[in-house]
Structures are given as C-alpha cells and as structure tokens.
Amino acid sequence: MLNIISKSGEIERLGFEDEGGRAAFRHTASHILAQAVKRLYPAAKLAIGPAIETGFYYDFDTDKPFTPEDLTAIEKEMSKIVKESLPLERYEFSPQEALEKLETMGEKYKIELAKELADKGLSISFFKQGEFWDLCEGPHLTNTAAVKSFKLIQTTGAYWRGDINNRQLCRVYGVAFPDKSMLAAHLAMLEEAKKRDHRKLGRELDLFDILEEGKGFPFFYPKGMILRNLLEEFWRAEHTLHGYKEIRTPVILNQELWRNSGHWDHYKDNMYVTCIDQNNHAIKPMNCPGGMLAFKRRQHSYRDMPQRIAELGLVHRHELSGALHGLMRVRCFTQDDAHIFMTPEQIEGEVGGVMELIDRFYAVFGFKYKLELSTRPEDSMGTDEQWEMATAALKNVLDKSGKSYRINEGDGAFYGPKIDFHLEDSIGRTWQCGTIQLDFQMPERFDLYYVGADDEKHRPVMIHRVVFGSIERFIAILTEHYAGAFPLWLSPVQVKIIPIAESHFEYARQLQEQLTAVGLRTETDKRNEKIGYKIREAQLEKIPYMLVIGDNEVDGGTVAARDRSTGGTQVMTAEQFAEMALEKIKNRG
C-alpha cells in the first residue's frame, strides 16, 4: 500500500493497482525528475509535470533540448533523490505569499499559473521535498523512497499551454513502478509495441502512409483499401441487422449551422473554415448537425420512434502538428457515427441495445474492454434537471448490465454525459474507441419534435454513438493488435501461390483462377527467386496461407498448404483447401 498526501492534505492509503494510487505515484516521479533537472541544470525553468495514463512527464524551458546522455545523467540524479528518502510536505499559501515565493524562485511559468489561481481568489498549494519546491495541488506520495523503479523514455518538444505562438519547451517522458519486475515488464511491452507500430507496418505491408505533402492526411493504398472496405462492409451489415438506416451528409456546411449546434463556441479552434459566395462555411469536424437536419426534413410520429440514423462521415479537425501520430491522430478521418432519436421512455432500451451492438463488434476482433461513465463538464449546456436525468439513465443501464465501470467526473461532452469503451489489445494497452453520448440539448437547439399519442409536439432525446470511433484509428489499433498478421477474413491477400519453377506456372495460374472464382484473395509469386526466399518474403508479408507448387502437386492435382498460424503444411486438393478457407472466413477466423 502507498501512503499518499491528498489534494486536501490528508493522508490516504491506496494500492498502485488503484487509479488514484498510480496517479500519485507517477506525479511524485515527475517531481523527482524536476528536482533532478534543477540540481543538474539550475537555469532550467519549470512548467508543468503531470501524471498521465502511461506514466508522467515534465516540461522545462532550457537553452537546448536534452540529449540521450543528458537523460542518463538525470536518471542517475533521480536515483540519488530516491535513496535520500526525502519526505514530501504540503504547504498552503495565500495568493500574495505564493507569488512572492515564485518571484524569489524565478519561475515565470509557475507565476503565470499562480496568477490565474489568484484571480479566482483561491489559496495556492506547494509541495516540498528536500530543497525542491513546486507549485502543485497534488496528490503525492509521502516519501521519494517509494519510487523504486523508473525509466526516462524520451524527450520531445511541446509548446507552453499547447499554443504554437508560445515558446517551445523540452518535455521529458518517463515511467515509474513500485518494483523492478513491473518496470521490466512494461519496458518489454514498449519494445513489443515498437515492433507493432502501425506506421512502420503500414509502410512495410503497403497498406497506408502519411506523406510530407499532407501531414495528418492519410493515404490508403490498394491493400489498405481492402482492409478498410471489409471493415465498412461488416459495419453496414451489422447496422442493417440492428435497424439502422444509412445517410450521407455534406462535408461543408455554413457557419450559422455550427453556431446553432453549439460547436462554433466550443470547437471553432479545431475547425477549418472557408468562404463560399461571400458566406462563411466550415468543413465539418463531426457529423451531428447534418444528422439533425436529416431528421428534421420531415414530420415524425411517436410510432416512428426510435429513428436510428447511421453515417460513415468524413470529418476534418485542425490538430497541432506536434499532436499528429500516424493514423491514431490525424486531421481527416471517417467516424462511424449514428444518431438515435427516441422518446424519453425508450432511452434505457436504446442505450442497452447500443451496448450489446458494441459488445458484439469487439468480440469479433477478440477485444476485451473496460467501461467508463463520464459526467457533466464545467463547460456544458443544459439544465441541472436534464443532466441529472441523462446521467441517471446511463448509470441505470450500466448497473443493469452487470458490467463493472468507473466514473470519470467532469469529462462528459458539452451536451451530455457519456459511456466510453476502452479496448485492451493483445499486449495490454488500452484504447478509447466506442462511445455512447446521451443528449437533450441538440434536439432543443434544432427544434426537433415528433407528434405524440396525444397529437401534441414532443421533444425527442437523442444518442450520439460510435463503435469503431474512427475507421482510421481502428485500423491502426487492429494493425498493432495483430502485429500486421490479420485474421484470414481481414487479410488483404489471403493466399500466396508459390510455384517452385517456371514449369509449374501454368498449374499455378489455373489454381489462382479457381480460388479467385470462389472469393479468395489470391496472388502468385512468379519471380525468378529461390523457393526459400519466396517463402520468407510471404512470411514477412504475413500472408495467412502459402501454397507451394512443385512436381508432386502438379502431378497429383493437389496443393501443399502452409498455415501461417501453425507453421504446418497440409497436402490436399484445391477444392478441399478452398472449402476449409471459406469456412474459416465465414466464421471470421
């Protein structure tokens, strides 16, 4: 168990397995990092140093970026600080006292933060360990000695307050754990993650890439399009079965629409704008307003409800260049949106139905997931009553499902609370993908209504939801989850025919035609290379089945089918192989 000084100054005991315990542990590690940097580089100025989901970081204003050698030296100094077993102490100052202390310390970034707190009339807390003081609300461990195992991972540039107009700082990332075995396991996972990096595999497997000519705007190549189209076909088939109707809305709509929806006030910095016919327009950053207009085009009766309207919509968002990351963080992507318009009595049934649909999707890909209920943020629209009703409805569905979940206070959308689905991949990382957002606000802002049994107008409630999240990001997650070795039904090339010699080419041609005719995606390697080289190349391409063709196969009318998953080879007729492969594809294997 960990002894923790809470934000209020009380001592708590939590385990590292608890989210609060991990956060305090990592936050303390960030202060140890900052203390080490100040000892070695006294001129460095402190910015911020939070705990994050994967570890911690601290931003510094330095004369030059830290080198790998610098990080090694900083780690050594951090080890000294841990061995010194320094107690952490919390102090609370008045705004004036805090500003005077920070002026003495010469920490200009901390002064900026303290002034913001002072403007709100709040008292300001500091944490001290040895000679090191930091403006911080906590929480922290009670002693540096608990941070026994850590590693500085990398250093990057980061603009102060995330604003490109501000000075670029040096950000140092690290990870920290209570013991060496946990650190070793995490570092091994990071090494495995490097091998699975979707950016690397996307290029090697010729699936997709991000080019200098369009930073943040992905290119999909023929094999990547096969994978993408298969996912979209699966999405459409499942949604049709669950009563959804698909629409397509414009990519560009006028600015007034975005003002009406509330997105302009909450999201304009992330929107691309353009002027058409002397009127301001925006390239859509989300599909919701178009879905509102699609519903509003005609009158609806309570008998028509619920209306489940789905859209694979291309959206654009202005992300800072430093935030871009392969397909995980891009500037244009396709959201698998759906908007469900319903009566208040249908809320729990529809939310439960979406949860079942998402569960069905993730099971196909072998994903486990965790659930999170996010509640009202400070920057929100709507009445207290609406938010209480919406949050209670989502909580009730979660409770009835019997699934465990955590509550993430204040992290809902500006128009309503939400349930988020965090996938766990094959090496234990988590990714937020699916979401269910309950909304009382947009139907009101767009004056949507249906005619009830009493022949009066009633306001519908709506759900915003995605399953994949975005097609691009889900493809990135799948690529890393499978390490590029996609299951047979998703593999862009399912079968590679490898003739040993030119005399086997004709049989290989006939075989490819036969397999293609029954729907198997098949290629033939006719290069003038040794058979061992061809097999190794097919292995690097992660092809599920290799059919090696020699004299025995030609004479016997058979194939020697080598299975990627087992490494074993079976001799069978082409018909038997096709039947086996098609059965596996049918079951999405």
C-alpha positions as CSV (number, residue, x, y, z in Angstrom):
1,M,0.0,0.0,0.0
2,L,1.1,3.6,-0.7
3,N,0.9,6.5,1.7
4,I,-0.5,9.5,-0.2
5,I,-0.9,13.1,0.6
6,S,-4.2,14.1,-0.9
7,K,-5.1,17.4,-2.5
8,S,-6.7,18.4,0.8
9,G,-3.6,17.5,2.7
10,E,-5.0,14.3,4.4
11,I,-3.1,11.1,4.4
12,E,-4.6,8.2,2.4
13,R,-3.6,4.6,1.7
14,L,-4.1,3.3,-1.8
15,G,-2.5,0.5,-3.8
16,F,-0.7,1.0,-7.1
17,E,-3.5,-1.0,-8.7
18,D,-5.9,1.8,-7.8
19,E,-6.1,4.7,-10.3
20,G,-5.6,7.3,-7.5
21,G,-2.6,5.4,-6.2
22,R,-0.9,5.2,-9.7
23,A,-1.6,8.9,-10.3
24,A,0.0,9.9,-7.0
25,F,3.0,7.6,-7.6
26,R,3.6,8.9,-11.1
27,H,3.1,12.5,-10.1
28,T,5.7,12.1,-7.4
29,A,8.1,10.6,-10.0
30,S,7.6,13.8,-12.1
31,H,8.6,15.9,-9.1
32,I,11.7,13.7,-8.6
33,L,12.5,14.3,-12.3
34,A,12.1,18.1,-11.9
35,Q,14.2,18.1,-8.8
36,A,17.0,16.2,-10.6
37,V,16.9,18.6,-13.5
38,K,17.1,21.7,-11.2
39,R,20.1,20.2,-9.5
40,L,21.9,19.5,-12.8
41,Y,20.7,22.4,-14.8
42,P,19.8,25.2,-12.3
43,A,18.9,27.7,-15.1
44,A,16.1,25.4,-16.4
45,K,12.6,26.8,-15.7
46,L,9.8,24.6,-14.6
47,A,6.5,24.5,-16.5
48,I,4.1,21.6,-15.7
49,G,4.7,17.9,-14.7
50,P,1.5,15.8,-14.5
51,A,0.9,12.1,-14.2
52,I,-0.5,10.6,-17.4
53,E,-2.1,7.3,-18.2
54,T,1.2,5.8,-19.4
55,G,3.5,7.4,-16.9
56,F,4.5,11.0,-16.4
57,Y,6.2,14.0,-18.0
58,Y,7.6,17.3,-17.1
59,D,8.1,20.4,-19.3
60,F,11.2,22.5,-19.0
61,D,12.4,25.7,-20.5
62,T,16.1,25.0,-21.4
63,D,18.8,26.5,-23.5
64,K,18.9,23.4,-25.7
65,P,17.0,20.1,-25.8
66,F,18.2,17.3,-23.6
67,T,20.3,14.6,-25.3
68,P,20.2,10.8,-24.5
69,E,23.3,11.4,-22.5
70,D,21.5,14.1,-20.5
71,L,18.6,11.7,-19.7
72,T,21.1,9.2,-18.4
73,A,22.6,11.8,-16.1
74,I,19.2,12.9,-15.0
75,E,18.2,9.3,-14.2
76,K,21.3,8.9,-12.0
77,E,20.4,12.1,-10.1
78,M,16.8,10.8,-9.7
79,S,18.2,7.6,-8.1
80,K,20.1,9.7,-5.6
81,I,16.9,11.6,-4.7
82,V,15.0,8.3,-4.1
83,K,17.9,7.0,-2.0
84,E,17.8,10.2,0.1
85,S,14.3,9.2,1.2
86,L,13.0,12.8,1.1
87,P,9.7,13.3,2.8
88,L,7.1,15.3,0.8
89,E,5.3,18.1,2.6
90,R,2.3,20.1,1.5
91,Y,2.1,23.9,2.2
92,E,-0.8,26.2,1.5
93,F,-0.1,29.9,0.8
94,S,-2.2,32.9,0.2
95,P,-2.0,34.2,-3.4
96,Q,0.3,37.0,-2.4
97,E,2.6,34.7,-0.5
98,A,2.7,32.2,-3.4
99,L,3.5,34.9,-5.9
100,E,6.3,36.3,-3.7
101,K,7.8,32.9,-3.3
102,L,7.7,32.1,-7.1
103,E,9.2,35.5,-7.8
104,T,12.1,34.6,-5.5
105,M,12.5,31.3,-7.3
106,G,12.4,33.0,-10.7
107,E,9.9,30.5,-12.1
108,K,8.0,32.6,-14.7
109,Y,5.7,29.8,-15.9
110,K,4.6,29.0,-12.3
111,I,4.0,32.7,-11.7
112,E,1.6,32.7,-14.7
113,L,-0.3,29.7,-13.3
114,A,-0.4,31.2,-9.8
115,K,-1.8,34.5,-11.1
116,E,-4.7,32.6,-12.7
117,L,-5.4,30.9,-9.4
118,A,-5.1,34.3,-7.5
119,D,-7.6,35.9,-9.9
120,K,-10.1,33.3,-8.7
121,G,-9.3,34.2,-5.1
122,L,-8.1,30.7,-4.3
123,S,-5.4,29.6,-1.9
124,I,-2.4,28.0,-3.5
125,S,-0.6,24.8,-2.5
126,F,3.1,23.9,-2.8
127,F,4.8,20.6,-2.3
128,K,8.4,20.4,-0.9
129,Q,10.9,17.6,-1.0
130,G,14.4,18.4,0.3
131,E,15.5,21.7,-1.2
132,F,12.9,21.4,-4.0
133,W,9.7,23.4,-4.0
134,D,6.9,23.2,-6.7
135,L,3.6,24.9,-7.2
136,C,1.3,21.9,-7.2
137,E,-2.1,20.7,-5.9
138,G,-1.0,17.1,-5.6
139,P,-1.7,14.3,-4.8
140,H,1.8,12.9,-3.9
141,L,3.4,10.1,-2.0
142,T,4.7,10.9,1.4
143,N,8.3,10.0,0.6
144,T,10.5,9.7,-2.5
145,A,11.8,6.4,-1.4
146,A,8.7,4.6,-2.6
147,V,9.6,5.3,-6.3
148,K,11.9,2.4,-6.6
149,S,11.9,1.8,-10.3
150,F,11.7,4.3,-13.1
151,K,12.9,5.0,-16.6
152,L,13.1,8.1,-18.7
153,I,11.7,7.2,-22.1
154,Q,12.1,10.1,-24.5
155,T,12.3,13.8,-24.8
156,T,10.2,15.9,-27.3
157,G,9.2,19.5,-27.9
158,A,6.0,20.9,-26.6
159,Y,4.6,24.4,-26.8
160,W,3.7,26.1,-23.5
161,R,-0.1,25.7,-22.9
162,G,-0.2,23.8,-26.2
163,D,-0.1,27.2,-28.1
164,I,2.1,27.3,-31.2
165,N,2.6,31.0,-30.6
166,N,4.3,30.3,-27.2
167,R,7.8,29.2,-26.6
168,Q,8.6,25.6,-27.3
169,L,9.7,23.7,-24.2
170,C,11.6,20.5,-23.6
171,R,9.2,17.7,-22.5
172,V,10.7,14.6,-20.8
173,Y,8.6,11.5,-20.6
174,G,9.1,8.7,-18.1
175,V,7.5,5.6,-16.5
176,A,7.7,4.6,-12.8
177,F,6.7,1.5,-10.9
178,P,7.0,0.2,-7.3
179,D,9.3,-2.7,-8.2
180,K,11.8,-3.7,-10.9
181,S,9.8,-6.6,-12.2
182,M,6.9,-4.3,-13.1
183,L,9.2,-1.9,-14.8
184,A,10.9,-4.7,-16.8
185,A,7.5,-6.0,-17.9
186,H,6.5,-2.5,-19.0
187,L,9.7,-1.9,-20.9
188,A,9.3,-5.3,-22.6
189,M,5.8,-4.2,-23.7
190,L,7.2,-0.9,-25.1
191,E,9.8,-2.9,-27.1
192,E,7.0,-5.1,-28.4
193,A,4.9,-2.0,-29.2
194,K,7.8,-0.7,-31.3
195,K,7.7,-3.8,-33.4
196,R,3.9,-3.4,-33.8
197,D,4.0,0.3,-34.6
198,H,1.2,0.7,-37.2
199,R,3.2,3.4,-39.0
200,K,6.1,1.0,-39.7
201,L,3.8,-1.9,-40.5
202,G,1.6,0.2,-42.7
203,R,4.5,1.0,-44.9
204,E,6.1,-2.4,-44.9
205,L,2.8,-4.1,-45.7
206,D,1.9,-1.4,-48.3
207,L,-1.4,-0.6,-46.5
208,F,-1.3,3.1,-45.7
209,D,1.0,6.0,-45.0
210,I,1.2,9.7,-44.1
211,L,3.3,11.7,-46.6
212,E,5.1,15.0,-46.2
213,E,2.8,16.5,-48.8
214,G,-0.2,16.1,-46.5
215,K,0.7,15.9,-42.8
216,G,-2.2,14.4,-40.9
217,F,-4.0,13.4,-44.1
218,P,-3.6,9.6,-44.6
219,F,-3.1,7.8,-47.9
220,F,-4.7,4.3,-48.3
221,Y,-3.2,2.0,-50.9
222,P,-4.9,-0.9,-52.6
223,K,-4.2,-3.5,-49.8
224,G,-5.2,-0.9,-47.2
225,M,-8.4,-0.2,-49.0
226,I,-9.3,-3.9,-49.0
227,L,-8.9,-3.9,-45.2
228,R,-10.9,-0.7,-44.9
229,N,-13.7,-1.9,-47.2
230,L,-14.0,-5.1,-45.3
231,L,-14.5,-3.2,-42.0
232,E,-17.0,-0.9,-43.6
233,E,-19.0,-3.9,-45.1
234,F,-19.0,-5.6,-41.7
235,W,-20.2,-2.3,-40.1
236,R,-23.0,-1.9,-42.7
237,A,-24.2,-5.5,-42.4
238,E,-24.4,-5.4,-38.6
239,H,-26.1,-2.0,-38.5
240,T,-28.7,-3.1,-41.1
241,L,-29.5,-6.1,-38.9
242,H,-30.0,-3.7,-35.9
243,G,-32.4,-1.4,-37.7
244,Y,-30.2,1.4,-38.7
245,K,-30.7,3.5,-41.9
246,E,-27.6,4.9,-43.5
247,I,-27.2,8.5,-44.7
248,R,-24.5,10.7,-46.2
249,T,-24.3,14.4,-45.3
250,P,-22.2,17.2,-46.9
251,V,-18.6,17.8,-45.8
252,I,-19.0,21.6,-45.9
253,L,-22.0,23.5,-44.3
254,N,-22.5,27.1,-43.4
255,Q,-21.1,28.7,-40.3
256,E,-24.6,29.5,-38.9
257,L,-25.4,25.8,-38.6
258,W,-22.3,25.3,-36.4
259,R,-23.3,28.3,-34.3
260,N,-26.7,26.8,-33.8
261,S,-25.4,23.4,-32.9
262,G,-23.0,25.0,-30.3
263,H,-19.9,23.6,-31.9
264,W,-18.7,27.0,-33.0
265,D,-18.5,28.3,-29.4
266,H,-16.9,25.1,-28.1
267,Y,-14.8,23.9,-31.1
268,K,-14.0,26.7,-33.6
269,D,-10.3,26.5,-33.0
270,N,-10.3,22.9,-34.3
271,M,-12.4,23.7,-37.4
272,Y,-11.3,24.5,-41.0
273,V,-13.2,27.4,-42.4
274,T,-13.8,28.7,-45.9
275,C,-15.8,31.4,-47.7
276,I,-18.3,30.4,-50.4
277,D,-20.5,33.0,-52.2
278,Q,-19.4,35.6,-49.6
279,N,-20.7,33.4,-46.7
280,N,-18.6,31.7,-44.1
281,H,-18.7,27.9,-44.1
282,A,-16.9,25.2,-42.1
283,I,-15.6,21.8,-43.1
284,K,-17.4,19.5,-40.7
285,P,-15.4,18.4,-37.6
286,M,-18.3,16.0,-36.7
287,N,-21.4,14.6,-38.3
288,C,-24.0,15.5,-35.7
289,P,-25.5,18.7,-37.2
290,G,-26.0,17.1,-40.5
291,G,-27.8,14.2,-38.8
292,M,-30.1,16.8,-37.1
293,L,-31.1,18.3,-40.5
294,A,-31.7,14.8,-41.9
295,F,-34.2,14.0,-39.1
296,K,-35.8,17.4,-39.3
297,R,-36.6,17.2,-43.0
298,R,-40.0,15.5,-42.3
299,Q,-42.6,15.1,-39.6
300,H,-42.3,12.1,-37.3
301,S,-44.9,10.3,-35.2
302,Y,-44.2,8.6,-31.9
303,R,-44.9,5.4,-33.8
304,D,-41.8,6.0,-35.9
305,M,-39.5,6.2,-32.9
306,P,-36.8,5.3,-32.4
307,Q,-35.1,6.5,-35.5
308,R,-31.6,5.0,-35.9
309,I,-29.7,7.0,-38.5
310,A,-26.1,6.0,-39.3
311,E,-23.3,7.6,-41.2
312,L,-19.8,6.8,-42.2
313,G,-18.9,10.5,-42.4
314,L,-15.6,12.1,-43.4
315,V,-14.7,14.8,-40.9
316,H,-11.7,17.2,-40.6
317,R,-10.2,18.7,-37.4
318,H,-7.3,21.1,-37.1
319,E,-4.8,19.3,-34.9
320,L,-1.4,20.8,-34.0
321,S,1.4,19.2,-35.9
322,G,3.1,18.0,-32.7
323,A,-0.1,16.1,-31.8
324,L,-0.2,14.1,-35.0
325,H,0.6,10.4,-34.8
326,G,0.1,8.1,-37.8
327,L,-3.5,7.0,-38.1
328,M,-4.1,7.4,-34.4
329,R,-4.2,11.2,-34.5
330,V,-4.9,12.7,-38.0
331,R,-6.6,15.8,-39.5
332,C,-9.2,13.9,-41.5
333,F,-10.9,10.7,-40.6
334,T,-14.1,8.8,-41.1
335,Q,-16.3,8.5,-38.0
336,D,-18.8,5.6,-37.9
337,D,-21.5,7.8,-36.4
338,A,-25.1,7.0,-35.6
339,H,-27.7,9.3,-34.1
340,I,-30.7,7.7,-32.4
341,F,-33.8,9.8,-32.0
342,M,-36.2,8.4,-29.4
343,T,-38.9,9.1,-26.8
344,P,-37.8,9.5,-23.2
345,E,-39.4,6.1,-22.4
346,Q,-37.0,4.5,-24.9
347,I,-33.7,5.8,-23.5
348,E,-32.7,2.8,-21.5
349,G,-33.7,0.3,-24.1
350,E,-31.7,2.1,-26.8
351,V,-28.6,2.6,-24.7
352,G,-28.7,-1.1,-23.8
353,G,-29.1,-2.0,-27.4
354,V,-26.1,0.1,-28.4
355,M,-24.0,-1.6,-25.6
356,E,-25.0,-5.0,-27.0
357,L,-24.0,-4.0,-30.5
358,I,-20.6,-2.6,-29.5
359,D,-20.0,-5.8,-27.4
360,R,-20.8,-7.9,-30.5
361,F,-18.3,-5.9,-32.6
362,Y,-15.4,-6.1,-30.2
363,A,-15.9,-9.8,-29.6
364,V,-15.3,-10.4,-33.4
365,F,-11.9,-8.9,-33.1
366,G,-11.0,-10.5,-29.8
367,F,-11.0,-7.3,-27.7
368,K,-11.8,-7.1,-24.0
369,Y,-12.9,-3.7,-22.8
370,K,-13.5,-1.5,-19.8
371,L,-16.4,0.9,-19.3
372,E,-16.3,4.5,-18.1
373,L,-19.2,6.8,-17.3
374,S,-18.2,10.5,-17.8
375,T,-20.3,13.2,-16.1
376,R,-21.1,16.8,-16.6
377,P,-18.1,19.1,-17.5
378,E,-17.7,22.7,-16.4
379,D,-18.2,23.9,-20.0
380,S,-21.7,22.5,-20.6
381,M,-25.1,23.3,-22.0
382,G,-28.5,22.5,-20.5
383,T,-30.3,22.5,-17.2
384,D,-29.4,20.6,-14.0
385,E,-32.5,18.5,-14.3
386,Q,-31.7,17.4,-17.9
387,W,-28.1,16.4,-16.8
388,E,-29.4,14.5,-13.8
389,M,-31.9,12.6,-15.9
390,A,-29.4,11.8,-18.6
391,T,-26.7,10.7,-16.1
392,A,-29.1,8.6,-14.1
393,A,-30.3,6.8,-17.3
394,L,-26.8,5.8,-18.3
395,K,-25.9,4.7,-14.8
396,N,-29.1,2.6,-14.6
397,V,-28.3,0.8,-17.8
398,L,-24.7,0.2,-16.7
399,D,-25.9,-1.2,-13.4
400,K,-28.5,-3.5,-15.0
401,S,-25.8,-4.8,-17.4
402,G,-23.8,-6.3,-14.5
403,K,-20.6,-5.0,-16.1
404,S,-18.1,-3.1,-13.9
405,Y,-17.4,0.5,-14.7
406,R,-15.7,3.6,-13.3
407,I,-17.0,7.1,-13.1
408,N,-14.9,9.9,-14.7
409,E,-16.2,13.1,-13.1
410,G,-16.5,16.1,-15.4
411,D,-15.3,14.5,-18.6
412,G,-18.6,14.3,-20.5
413,A,-19.4,16.0,-23.8
414,F,-20.6,19.6,-23.5
415,Y,-24.1,18.5,-24.4
416,G,-24.4,15.3,-22.3
417,P,-22.9,12.5,-20.2
418,K,-21.4,9.5,-22.0
419,I,-20.3,5.9,-21.7
420,D,-16.8,5.2,-23.1
421,F,-15.4,1.8,-24.1
422,H,-11.7,1.3,-23.5
423,L,-10.3,-1.6,-25.6
424,E,-7.5,-3.8,-24.3
425,D,-5.2,-5.0,-27.1
426,S,-3.1,-8.1,-27.3
427,I,-0.1,-6.6,-25.3
428,G,-2.3,-5.0,-22.6
429,R,-2.6,-1.4,-23.9
430,T,-5.9,0.3,-23.7
431,W,-7.6,2.5,-26.4
432,Q,-10.7,4.5,-26.1
433,C,-12.9,3.7,-29.2
434,G,-16.7,3.3,-28.7
435,T,-18.8,5.9,-27.0
436,I,-22.5,6.4,-26.2
437,Q,-23.5,10.0,-25.5
438,L,-26.9,11.0,-24.3
439,D,-28.1,14.4,-25.5
440,F,-31.1,16.6,-24.5
441,Q,-29.5,19.7,-25.9
442,M,-29.3,19.4,-29.7
443,P,-32.9,18.4,-30.3
444,E,-33.8,21.6,-28.5
445,R,-31.3,23.8,-30.4
446,F,-32.6,22.4,-33.7
447,D,-36.2,22.5,-32.6
448,L,-36.7,18.8,-33.4
449,Y,-40.0,17.2,-32.5
450,Y,-42.3,14.2,-33.0
451,V,-46.0,14.0,-32.7
452,G,-47.1,12.0,-29.6
453,A,-50.1,9.8,-29.0
454,D,-51.8,13.0,-27.7
455,D,-51.4,14.7,-31.1
456,E,-49.1,17.2,-29.5
457,K,-45.5,18.1,-30.3
458,H,-42.8,16.4,-28.1
459,R,-39.1,16.9,-28.0
460,P,-37.1,13.7,-28.8
461,V,-34.0,12.7,-26.9
462,M,-31.0,11.5,-28.9
463,I,-27.9,9.3,-28.6
464,H,-24.7,10.1,-30.4
465,R,-22.6,6.9,-30.7
466,V,-19.7,5.3,-32.5
467,V,-18.4,1.8,-32.4
468,F,-15.0,1.9,-34.2
469,G,-14.5,5.5,-33.2
470,S,-12.9,6.3,-36.5
471,I,-12.1,3.9,-39.3
472,E,-8.5,5.1,-39.5
473,R,-7.8,4.9,-35.8
474,F,-9.4,1.5,-35.5
475,I,-7.3,0.2,-38.4
476,A,-4.2,1.5,-36.6
477,I,-5.3,-0.3,-33.4
478,L,-6.0,-3.5,-35.3
479,T,-2.7,-3.4,-37.1
480,E,-0.9,-3.2,-33.8
481,H,-3.2,-5.7,-32.0
482,Y,-2.5,-8.3,-34.7
483,A,1.1,-7.1,-35.4
484,G,0.1,-6.9,-39.0
485,A,-0.9,-10.6,-39.1
486,F,-4.6,-10.0,-39.7
487,P,-7.0,-12.9,-39.4
488,L,-7.9,-14.6,-42.7
489,W,-11.1,-12.8,-43.3
490,L,-9.4,-9.4,-42.9
491,S,-6.1,-10.2,-44.7
492,P,-5.7,-8.1,-47.9
493,V,-4.0,-11.2,-49.5
494,Q,-5.3,-14.4,-48.1
495,V,-3.4,-16.9,-50.3
496,K,0.0,-16.7,-51.9
497,I,0.7,-19.3,-54.5
498,I,4.5,-20.1,-54.8
499,P,5.5,-22.2,-57.8
500,I,8.9,-23.7,-57.4
501,A,9.9,-23.5,-61.1
502,E,8.6,-22.0,-64.4
503,S,7.2,-25.4,-65.4
504,H,4.7,-25.0,-62.5
505,F,3.4,-21.6,-63.7
506,E,0.5,-22.9,-65.7
507,Y,-0.8,-25.0,-62.8
508,A,-0.4,-22.0,-60.5
509,R,-2.4,-19.8,-63.0
510,Q,-5.2,-22.3,-63.1
511,L,-5.2,-22.6,-59.3
512,Q,-5.3,-18.8,-58.8
513,E,-8.3,-18.6,-61.2
514,Q,-10.1,-21.4,-59.3
515,L,-9.5,-19.8,-55.9
516,T,-10.3,-16.3,-57.0
517,A,-13.6,-17.5,-58.5
518,V,-14.8,-18.7,-55.1
519,G,-13.9,-15.4,-53.5
520,L,-10.4,-16.0,-52.1
521,R,-7.9,-13.0,-52.5
522,T,-5.0,-14.8,-54.2
523,E,-1.6,-13.8,-55.6
524,T,1.1,-15.8,-57.4
525,D,4.8,-15.2,-56.9
526,K,6.4,-15.8,-60.4
527,R,9.7,-14.1,-59.6
528,N,12.9,-15.8,-60.6
529,E,14.0,-16.4,-57.0
530,K,14.8,-19.4,-54.8
531,I,11.8,-21.1,-53.1
532,G,13.2,-20.3,-49.6
533,Y,13.4,-16.6,-50.5
534,K,9.8,-16.6,-51.7
535,I,8.6,-18.3,-48.6
536,R,10.5,-15.8,-46.3
537,E,9.0,-12.9,-48.3
538,A,5.5,-14.3,-47.9
539,Q,6.1,-14.7,-44.2
540,L,7.2,-11.0,-43.9
541,E,4.1,-10.1,-45.8
542,K,2.2,-12.0,-43.1
543,I,0.1,-14.0,-45.7
544,P,-2.2,-16.5,-43.9
545,Y,-1.7,-19.3,-46.4
546,M,1.1,-20.2,-48.8
547,L,0.5,-22.8,-51.4
548,V,3.9,-24.2,-52.6
549,I,3.6,-25.8,-56.0
550,G,6.1,-28.4,-57.3
551,D,6.1,-31.5,-59.5
552,N,4.2,-33.6,-56.9
553,E,1.4,-31.0,-56.7
554,V,1.1,-30.6,-60.5
555,D,1.1,-34.4,-61.0
556,G,-1.4,-35.1,-58.2
557,G,-3.6,-32.1,-58.7
558,T,-3.0,-31.0,-55.1
559,V,-1.7,-28.1,-53.1
560,A,0.8,-28.0,-50.2
561,A,-0.9,-25.5,-47.9
562,R,1.4,-23.9,-45.3
563,D,-0.6,-22.3,-42.5
564,R,0.9,-19.0,-41.0
565,S,-0.6,-19.6,-37.6
566,T,0.8,-23.1,-37.0
567,G,3.7,-23.2,-39.4
568,G,2.5,-26.6,-40.5
569,T,1.9,-27.8,-44.1
570,Q,-1.0,-30.0,-45.3
571,V,-1.4,-31.6,-48.7
572,M,-4.9,-31.5,-50.1
573,T,-6.9,-30.8,-53.2
574,A,-7.6,-27.3,-54.2
575,E,-11.3,-27.9,-53.5
576,Q,-10.6,-29.1,-50.0
577,F,-8.4,-26.1,-49.3
578,A,-11.0,-23.7,-50.6
579,E,-13.7,-25.3,-48.5
580,M,-11.6,-25.1,-45.4
581,A,-10.6,-21.4,-46.0
582,L,-14.1,-20.3,-46.8
583,E,-15.5,-21.9,-43.7
584,K,-12.9,-20.1,-41.6
585,I,-13.8,-16.8,-43.3
586,K,-17.5,-17.4,-42.8
587,N,-16.7,-17.6,-39.0
588,R,-14.5,-14.5,-39.3
589,G,-11.4,-16.5,-38.4
